[in-house]
Every structure is written in structure tokens, then in C-alpha cells.
Amino acid sequence: MSFQSIRNYYEQLVVDHLIDHLAPELDITDDDLLADIACLALNNLPARYIRHEVDMAFFLTPGERERMHERVASETRKAAETVIADGGQRR
């Protein structure tokens, strides 16, 4: 049995938010710093495991999807503030 198709739905949401919004806004270009921010944000979000993207599209209401995106934005910002305040030394 292969479990390679299982992933946390929040992973892509966090990465997309970092790349599309937070990194340009805060002028973060260091990949290690972005990875640290992503890890911290993901540790503060619930795990939502899926096998296929359609799994979430089918089961989420528009309101639930919006709340997920708001929570991702909030947690990535908090994580960025924490990592930046620590000088990127959270390893």
C-alpha cells in the first residue's frame, strides 16, 4: 500500500500565501527563512489530510474555505513576525 498521495491540505495554502502575498509584502527572498515561516505556521494550523484536491473542494462550503484562508493569512503573519524577531535563528 502506498501512502505517498496523502498530504496536509494546509501545506499548499501556506506556501501559496507566503509566495503570493507575505514574501513580496515583507520583501523576504531567503528560501530558508520562508521554509522556517511555513513550518511554524503549519505547526499552528490543524492538519487536514487529503489524497486529492477535489476532496476539499467537494466537502468545504465557501464560508469554510474563506475561514481557512483567513486563518492561513493570520498564522503565516504571526510566524513571520516570530521568525524575523528571532533573527531567523529558529532552527
Backbone hydrogen bonds in HBPLUS format (Angstrom, degrees):
<---DONOR---> <-ACCEPTOR-->    atom                        ^
c    i                          cat <-CA-CA->   ^        H-A-AA   ^      H-
h    n   atom  resd res      DA  || num        DHA   H-A  angle D-A-AA Bond
n    s   type  num  typ     dist DA aas  dist angle  dist       angle   num
A0006-ILE N   A0003-PHE O   3.13 MM   3  5.67 165.7  2.15 117.3 121.8     1
A0007-ARG N   A0050-ILE O   2.93 MM  43  5.60 157.8  1.98 159.8 166.8     2
A0050-ILE N   A0007-ARG O   2.80 MM  43  5.60 159.0  1.84 163.6 169.8     3
A0011-GLU N   A0008-ASN O   3.02 MM   3  5.66 150.9  2.10 117.6 125.4     4
A0009-TYR N   A0048-ARG O   2.72 MM  39  5.45 172.8  1.73 155.0 153.4     5
A0014-VAL N   A0010-TYR O   2.88 MM   4  6.02 163.6  1.91 160.3 163.1     6
A0015-VAL N   A0011-GLU O   3.04 MM   4  6.25 170.1  2.05 153.0 155.8     7
A0016-ASP N   A0012-GLN O   2.86 MM   4  5.92 167.9  1.88 150.8 154.8     8
A0017-HIS N   A0013-LEU O   2.97 MM   4  6.10 159.6  2.01 144.6 150.4     9
A0018-LEU N   A0014-VAL O   2.89 MM   4  6.10 163.0  1.92 154.6 159.5    10
A0019-ILE N   A0015-VAL O   2.96 MM   4  6.14 172.5  1.96 158.7 160.1    11
A0020-ASP N   A0016-ASP O   2.82 MM   4  5.78 165.8  1.84 152.2 157.2    12
A0021-HIS N   A0017-HIS O   2.91 MM   4  5.41 151.2  1.99 138.1 145.0    13
A0022-LEU N   A0017-HIS O   3.14 MM   5  6.48 155.7  2.20 147.3 153.3    14
A0023-ALA N   A0018-LEU O   2.77 MM   5  5.46 165.0  1.79 152.0 155.1    15
A0025-GLU N   A0021-HIS O   3.09 MM   4  6.13 158.7  2.13 148.5 155.3    16
A0026-LEU N   A0022-LEU O   2.86 MM   4  5.94 165.1  1.89 159.1 162.0    17
A0027-ASP N   A0023-ALA O   2.80 MM   4  5.45 108.2  2.32 136.4 152.2    18
A0028-ILE N   A0023-ALA O   2.87 MM   5  4.66 154.2  1.93 132.4 139.5    19
A0034-LEU N   A0030-ASP O   3.02 MM   4  6.35 159.0  2.07 152.8 159.1    20
A0035-ALA N   A0031-ASP O   2.89 MM   4  6.09 153.8  1.96 146.3 153.6    21
A0036-ASP N   A0032-ASP O   2.94 MM   4  6.19 154.6  2.01 146.1 152.7    22
A0037-ILE N   A0033-LEU O   2.98 MM   4  6.25 157.6  2.03 148.5 154.5    23
A0038-ALA N   A0034-LEU O   2.88 MM   4  6.11 160.6  1.92 149.0 154.5    24
A0039-CYS N   A0035-ALA O   2.92 MM   4  6.13 163.1  1.95 150.8 154.8    25
A0040-LEU N   A0036-ASP O   3.03 MM   4  6.23 166.0  2.05 150.2 153.8    26
A0041-ALA N   A0037-ILE O   2.91 MM   4  6.08 165.9  1.93 154.1 158.4    27
A0042-LEU N   A0038-ALA O   2.85 MM   4  6.02 164.9  1.87 153.4 157.8    28
A0043-ASN N   A0039-CYS O   2.95 MM   4  6.15 146.7  2.06 145.3 154.2    29
A0044-ASN N   A0041-ALA O   2.99 MM   3  5.21 142.6  2.13 102.8 114.2    30
A0045-LEU N   A0042-LEU O   3.24 MM   3  5.08 164.9  2.27 101.0 105.3    31
A0055-ASP N   A0052-HIS O   2.87 MM   3  5.46 148.6  1.97 115.0 124.3    32
A0056-MET N   A0053-GLU O   3.16 MM   3  5.86 131.8  2.40 116.8 124.9    33
A0057-ALA N   A0053-GLU O   3.33 MM   4  6.65 166.0  2.35 148.8 153.0    34
A0058-PHE N   A0054-VAL O   2.90 MM   4  5.87 154.5  1.96 149.8 154.3    35
A0059-PHE N   A0055-ASP O   3.32 MM   4  6.37 151.2  2.41 135.6 142.6    36
A0060-LEU N   A0056-MET O   3.02 MM   4  5.77 137.8  2.20 153.8 157.5    37
A0065-ARG N   A0061-THR O   2.98 MM   4  6.24 161.2  2.01 157.7 163.0    38
A0066-GLU N   A0062-PRO O   2.97 MM   4  6.16 157.3  2.02 145.1 151.2    39
A0067-ARG N   A0063-GLY O   2.98 MM   4  6.22 158.0  2.03 147.3 153.1    40
A0068-MET N   A0064-GLU O   2.97 MM   4  6.21 150.1  2.06 145.4 153.5    41
A0069-HIS N   A0065-ARG O   3.05 MM   4  6.36 158.7  2.09 149.5 154.6    42
A0070-GLU N   A0066-GLU O   2.91 MM   4  6.19 155.0  1.97 149.6 157.0    43
A0071-ARG N   A0067-ARG O   2.93 MM   4  6.07 156.5  1.98 145.2 151.4    44
A0072-VAL N   A0068-MET O   2.90 MM   4  6.13 155.2  1.96 148.7 155.9    45
A0073-ALA N   A0069-HIS O   2.97 MM   4  6.18 161.5  2.00 146.6 151.3    46
A0074-SER N   A0070-GLU O   2.99 MM   4  6.21 159.5  2.03 147.3 152.8    47
A0075-GLU N   A0071-ARG O   2.87 MM   4  6.02 170.6  1.88 154.5 157.0    48
A0076-THR N   A0072-VAL O   2.90 MM   4  5.95 159.5  1.94 151.9 157.4    49
A0077-ARG N   A0073-ALA O   3.13 MM   4  6.18 154.6  2.20 140.6 147.4    50
A0078-LYS N   A0074-SER O   3.01 MM   4  6.27 164.8  2.03 151.0 155.2    51
A0079-ALA N   A0075-GLU O   2.90 MM   4  5.99 158.3  1.95 142.5 149.1    52
A0080-ALA N   A0076-THR O   2.87 MM   4  6.02 156.3  1.93 144.1 150.6    53
A0081-GLU N   A0077-ARG O   2.94 MM   4  6.19 163.5  1.96 153.7 157.8    54
A0082-THR N   A0078-LYS O   2.97 MM   4  6.20 156.9  2.03 148.6 154.8    55
A0083-VAL N   A0079-ALA O   2.88 MM   4  6.07 172.0  1.89 157.2 159.1    56
A0084-ILE N   A0080-ALA O   2.86 MM   4  5.86 165.4  1.88 152.3 157.1    57
A0085-ALA N   A0081-GLU O   2.93 MM   4  5.90 154.1  2.00 137.9 145.8    58
A0086-ASP N   A0082-THR O   3.00 MM   4  6.21 140.7  2.16 141.9 152.2    59
A0088-GLY N   A0083-VAL O   2.76 MM   5  5.05 158.6  1.81 163.5 155.9    60
A0087-GLY N   A0084-ILE O   2.93 MM   3  4.95 156.1  1.99 106.5 111.5    61
A0089-GLN N   A0086-ASP O   3.32 MM   3  5.74 152.9  2.39 107.2 114.0    62
